[in-house]
Amino acid sequence: MSPLLILNTSPQDVRLWRHTEMKNLNEFIEMAAKSFGTTPEMVLSESQKRVHAMPRHMAIYYATTSLKMKVCDIAVAFNRKHSTI
């Protein structure tokens, strides 16, 4: 698998991380939320704060590239319209 770009707690602290263990979207949302110091519930919320939006964007990218999910399915998982994914 190709490496994913993961942003740590500080958006300036960028590092590469290889996805090896996570098999579903929920696990990745939890990991992304933890790395930004927030909760999975806030990542899935409608908040536009950077601390919530960045892990959300990472999870959406992960879902499209690694899990090969359809946009409609991702939209349902994030409680959004498919046009915003």
N, C-alpha and C positions, 0 to 999 in steps of 0.2 A: 504494500500500500504506500501511497505517496504521503510525505509528511504534511501535517496540517499546521497552519500558522496559528499559534495560540498567544493571546495577550494575557500577561499575568496581571496582578492587582493594579499595577501602574500601566496605563496604555503605552508609555514609552519603553517599558520593559518587554521586548518582543523576543520570543524564543521559538525554535522549532520543536515540535513534539510529535512523535510517531504514534499513530493510533494502532494499538495492538490488542487491547482487551475489551473495549466497549463494543457491544453488539446492537444496542438500541439507542434511540434518541433520548430517552429519559436519563440514562446514565451520563450521556454527554452534557445534557442540560445541567445536571447536578454538578458535574466537574467544572463546567464553565462558570456557573454561579459561584461556586466555592472559590475559584481562582480570582474572582472580582470582589469577593467579600459580600455577596448578596445571597438571596435564597432563590430556589427554583420558581417559587410562586411569583416573585418580583420579575424574574426573567420572562415569565409567561404573561405578565400583566401588560397593561397599555402604557406604562411609564415610558417616557422618552428620555429619561436621564441616561447619561453615558454609561454609568455603572450597571444599568439594566439593559440598555440597548446593545452594547458591545457583546456580551455573552449570548444574547438572543441572535445577533447576526452570525456569530460563530456557529451556533447550533443549527441555524438554517443552512449555512454553507456546508456544514458536516452532513446534514440530511440529504442535500442534493448531490454532493460529490461521493461520499463514502457509502451511504445507505441507499443511494439511487432512488430516493423517494420521489413521488410525483408532487408537483407544486400544490395540487388540490389537497393531497394528504398532509403536506406540511402546513398548509393554511388551517386545516382542521385542528392539528396538534397545537398550533399557536393561537387558536381562536382569532383568526384574521381572514381577510378576503384574499383569494389567490392572487389578485393583481398587486397586492402589497408585498408579496414574497420575492 
